Amino acid sequence: MDELDLSGVDAMRRPEVRRRVNVVREFLKIVAPTEADKAASAKNLGLSVNQFMALVRAWLAYGSAAKLAGSGAHRGATRRPSRLSVPTEAKQEALKVIEEVGADRPFVDVHRLVQARCADLSLAPPSRSTLWNMVMECRKGRRGDDRGLVVGTCFVRLPTVTGETIELPSLTIAVRAGDGAIVAAALSRSSWTTFLISVATSGALMQVDEDLLASAELIPSELVVPIAGTAARSSMARILGRGIDNLHLIYQPSRAVPPQRLLKTKDDRPLSLQDAREMVDAAIARHNHVRGAAAVLWVDGFMS
């Protein structure tokens, strides 16, 4: 079977869309399908015959998996849009404050200054969570001159099946402080010894989650600064903002929404680890391309 192009398909609909394509392809192999064949295929997908035939027509017309994501769908609850619902004037003033003091300013300071500005103008200030999202978006596009690296672990906001459980995959990255380029990454527990030694040898300064140093058995030098995991995640948040391209990163796992709650429609399914890996790799590739950076090095060997 030809490799299925799932570009344009929502992450959590990939398993269902793949299943739909397989059923449609099998149906089209039938030389003269009967009404019973149509009914059996429709039942296989939990659709009416009319809905199933809409899938078939969409596939014949476009040959596109993305077209099957919506055709004949019974969506259920609509996903909450991820835009900032802030009154225009308050949002503009908050953005002015962020620009004035810099997106890298400690968030508590930004929050205090935005509240003061809005109070002076008799405006209702953005909520703390909304302001945090605004700061993260500003950080996402920042550029700087610092060429050092921060190496730490966060989580990707993609519900993924691991064994019998649904969880958010952990992602360890080495991110360049100056422009946010992702130099190296791993989606599994891997030894970072070789990478850390090669970077240290090149003379680049690194701030590294001390847990990774312990597992790598690397003796810190003046160029390898061990820091707490929380400090590494805070630095990553300052550099990357909300995430990598269209992927949201979780820097504070204790505040993360349970992954099961991210499945909001009837057709949403948790991703396989392979699907999650492919989505993360594609997002990093787009992220680095915008910055004119080299391709990421997968420390765990994925996509190498």
N, C-alpha and C positions, 0 to 999 in steps of 0.2 A: 504494500500500500504506500502511495506517495506520502511524503511528510506533509502534515497538515499545517498550513499557515494560520496561526492564531493571532496574528497582529490585528489590533483593533478590537479584540475581545476582552471584556472586563475580566480581571484576574480571577474572580470567584465564580465566573461562568465558564471558565475553560473546561473543567471536567464534563459539565452538562453539554456544552457545545460539541466537544469531541464525541460524546455518546450519540448526539443527534446526527452528526455527520456519518458515523459508522452505520447507524440504522438506515439512513437515507441511501447510502451507498449500497447496502445489502438489498434494499427494496428495488433499486434501479437495476440490479442484476437479474431480476425476474423478467422474463421475456414478455409475458402477457399477464400482468398482475390482476387479480380478481378483487372484488370488493372485500372478500375475506382476508386477502393479503394486506390490503390497505388498513383494515380494521386491526389486524394483528400487529402491524408496525406502529400504528397510532397508540394502541394499548401499551406497547413496549415503552413508549415515551410518556405515557400518562396524558395523551392529548386526544382530542376528538379527531375524526377522520378528516374533517375540513382543515383543522389546524395542522395536521400532519402533511396534507397535500400542499398547504401553503409553504411548508418547509421544503418539500420536493421542488416546487416551482421556483423558490428562491435559489435553491442550489443549482438547478438547471440554468437559470438566468444569469447567475453571477459566479457560481463555483467558489463562493466566499464564505468562510466560517463565520465571519463577522455578521453577515446577513442573516445567518441562522440563529444568532444570539437573541434577536428580537422577534423574528417571524414565528407566529403560532405560540408565542410565549404566554404563560400565565404568571405574571410577574409577582403578584402579591404586594407587599409593602414597598413603597418607593424609598430609595435611599435618600437620606438626608443630604442636601447639597452642602459641599464643603467650601462655602464662600463666607466672607466676613460680613455679618449682618450688623453693620455699625452705621448710625446716622451719619450722613455725608460730612457735615461740618465737624463733628467730633472725630471722625476718622481722619480728616485732613489735618486737624490740630495735633492728633496723636502722631501722625506721620512726620509732621514738622518737628515735634520734640525728638523723635527717634533720629531724624536727620541731623538735628542740632547737636545732640549729645553722642551720637554714634550707636549703631546697633550692637556693638561689642560692650557697651556700658552695662554693668550688672543690672539684671532685670528689675531688682527691687528699686533701684534708682530711677529707671525709666518709668516704672509704674507710679512712683511717688510724684515725679515731675509732670506726667500726663494728667494725673488727678488734680494737681495744683493748677495746671493750665486750664483745664476744663472748668474748674471751680471759678477761676477768675473770669471766664467767659460765660458763666451760668449755663454750661452744657453738661448733660449727663455723660460721664466718662465711659469709655468702653469697659466691659468686664475684664477681670484679670486674665481669664483664659483667652479672650479675644485679642487683648493687647499682646499676650505671649505669642499668639499665632502671627500677628503683624510683625513683631520683632523677628520671629523666625524667618518670615518671608524676606525681610530686609537683609538678614544675615546670609540667606541663601545666595544672594547675588553679589556679595561683597568680594573685593579683591584687595590684596595687600602685598607687602614686600617680603614678609617673613617666609623663608624657604624651609623651615624646620618641619618635622613630621610629628603628628600625634597618632599613637597606636592604641586602640581600645575596642571594647565590645559593646554593641547595642543590640536592639531587636528590630526586625522588619515587620511592619504592620500588614502581614499577610497570613491569614489563618492557614496552617499547613498541617497535613496529617503526618504524624510520626508514630508508627506502631498503631496503638489503639486510641491515641489521644490527639486532640487538635491543639496546636500551640503556635506561638510566634517564633519563627526561626531566628537564632542569634547570628549576628554578622560582626566579624572582627575585621577592622580596616586600618590601614595606614593612610591618613589623609594629610595632604600638604597644607600647612596653615595659610600660606600666602594666597592661594587661589581655590582651595577646596578640592583639588584634583585627588582622586583615589589612586594611590600608588600600588597598593596591594590589598588583598581581601581573602577571607576564608569563611565558608558557611558551615564548617565543621571544626571540631577540636583538632587542631594541627599544631605541630611544632613550628614556631617562628624563628628558630635559632639561625638558620642559614640566611634568611632575609635580614634579620636584625644585625647580624655580624657584617653582611655585605654593605648595608647602609652605614653602619658605624665606621667601617673601613674607608668609605668614601668621604668621610668628614662631615656628614650632615648631622645636625642636632636632632635628637628624638626624645619626646616625652612618651613613656610607655607604661601602660597599665602594669603595675608590679606583679599581678598574677601571671601575666604572659612572660615576664622575665623569670619568674620562679619556675614555670613549666619549661622554659627554654634553657634553663641552667646557664644563662648568659651573665657574666660578671659585669655590672654596670661600669662604664667608663665616664669620663667627663662629658662625652657626647651622648650618653644614654642616661636619661634622667627618669628613675622610677617614680611613678605617681600613683595615688590611689585610683581604683576603678571609677569612683564617683567623679574624681577630678578629670580623668580622661574623658568620660562621657560629657562633662560640662564643657570641656574644650571642643569636643566634636560638635556639640550643639551650637557653640559660638561660631564655628567655622562653616558648618553645613546648613544651619537653620533647621527647617522642618524635615529635610530629608534629601534624598538623591533623586534628581529628576522628578518623576511622578510617584516615587515610593516614599512613604512616611516612615521615619525612624522613631523608635521609642527609646528615649534616654533614661527614663525613670520607670522601670518595669512595674513597680508597685502601683503606679497610677494608670497603667494601661488598661484599656477595655478588654474584658475576657474575649479571646479569639472567637468563641462561639457566637458572640453578639455581633460580629462583623458579617455574619451570614444573615442578610436581612430579607431576602426574597426566596420564593419557592425554588427557583432554579440555581441559587447560589450553592456552591460546594467548596469545601476546603481544598486547597491545592496539594498536589503531590510534591514531594521534595524536589523532583526534577523540574516541575513547572515553576516552583518558587526560585530555583537556581537560575533558570533561563530568564525569568523576569528581572531578577536582581542584576544579572550579567548585562542584559540589554539596557537597563536603567543606568548602570555605571558607564557603559560605553557611550550613551548619549551625553551623560554628565561630563565625562572627560573630553568628548569631542568639542563641546561648547567652549571649553577652556584651552583647547589646542594641546591637550595633554596626551601622553602615550597611553596605550592600552593597559588595563589593570593586570597585575601579576596575581594569579590565583595561587595562593600559598598551599591550598589543599588540593591542587592539581586540576580543579574543575575548569573546563574550557581552555585548558593549556594547549 
